[in-house]
């Protein structure tokens, strides 16, 4: 094995090693999820060297400098104030979803008008209209971090794979017996997972367009799918109140997570693949060990359904959004509720952390999105201007641009 070069990953903090083995170029990552500006770089380098043979003594100083750069990035204060930049009259019918590519230079919008549109963030111009679905385009995603492909899932029971550069359709994945309501690319961008109202999830080969596996076992709609960051496991959440963990290589169900008493609204792995968080209409979230399928905590406090849940990139924090009009931030370590975010006048359907983990963004039926400080719970900004409920919001990778999607047929860019 020969180390070729280092790549820096800011969010979450880490160093990517590019190395040669058996004539092939490979990568592996050193995750530094516990890094803080106070971490001793020399001690951390020594710790890394003990477990990573590619980091020889001659490379130690280089690694130390990369750690210091990551710490400097962490030390930068986040005082960014978002200003309304542009409203895009994106579609002739309401939007369903919005998503950025990794760099944030482009984003996509899905709609009830049966199209997905690709936009240039800086110039606010439409690059492509992805047309061909015969019903609502509900689930959309870029194959981040690459950003050269887009997947769209539709109520017409198909998923389409598109070239992000040209807008050409590579494949139409046919096989589901009902509407597709969720999808995800694996981290390697070799597979697409789709979840459907037919109670199954399916895996599709990105290169060949073939169906790889049908994941059966749920007794009602599959509402959420998520790959872990390694790509060897997939988690699915269903209307049947259960969550399933699947081995991607074999398509076999590894664990069924039973405990919720209402439909599952969202499921997500944390970055190091050790935990899964689930949100449910039973007003709770649960935290599960991915290895054993054991429930390790139930996060309570919401008075109505939990409509969304997510980890921050480091996996230390969990945010929940509820129909009770509040969001909450929990510690993934102590499982305690740290803050309650109060201020919206309607249900909150979407929540996400900024890449830095210092801000929470919420989207509500009260026609606003709000930006909150994670430490204090203070509402820093109200992003107002939409004329109907906002159900989708996202940060770009740097955390300095936001898009919001609304039932008013528009999306707004905030810088």
Secondary structure, 3 states (H helix, E strand, C coil): CEEEEEEEECCCCEEEEEEEECCEEEEEEEECCCCCCCCCHHHHHHHHHHHCCCCCHHHHHHHHHHHHHHHHHHHCCCCCCCCEEEEECCCCCCEEEEEECCCCCEEEEEECCCCEEEEECCCCCEEEEECCCCCCEEEEEECCCCCCEEEEEECCCCEEEEECCCCCEEEEECCCCCCEEEEEECCCCCEEEEEECCCCEEEEECCCCCEEEEECCCCCCEEEEEECCCCCEEEEEECCCCEEEEECCCCEEEEEECCCCCCEEEEEECCCCCEEEEEECCCCEEEEECCCCCEEEEECCCCCCEEEEEECCCCCEEEEEECCCCEEEEECCCCCEEEEECCCCCCEEEEEECCCCCEEEEEECCCCEEEEECCCCCEEEEECCCCCCEEEEEECCCCCCEEEEECCCCEEEEC
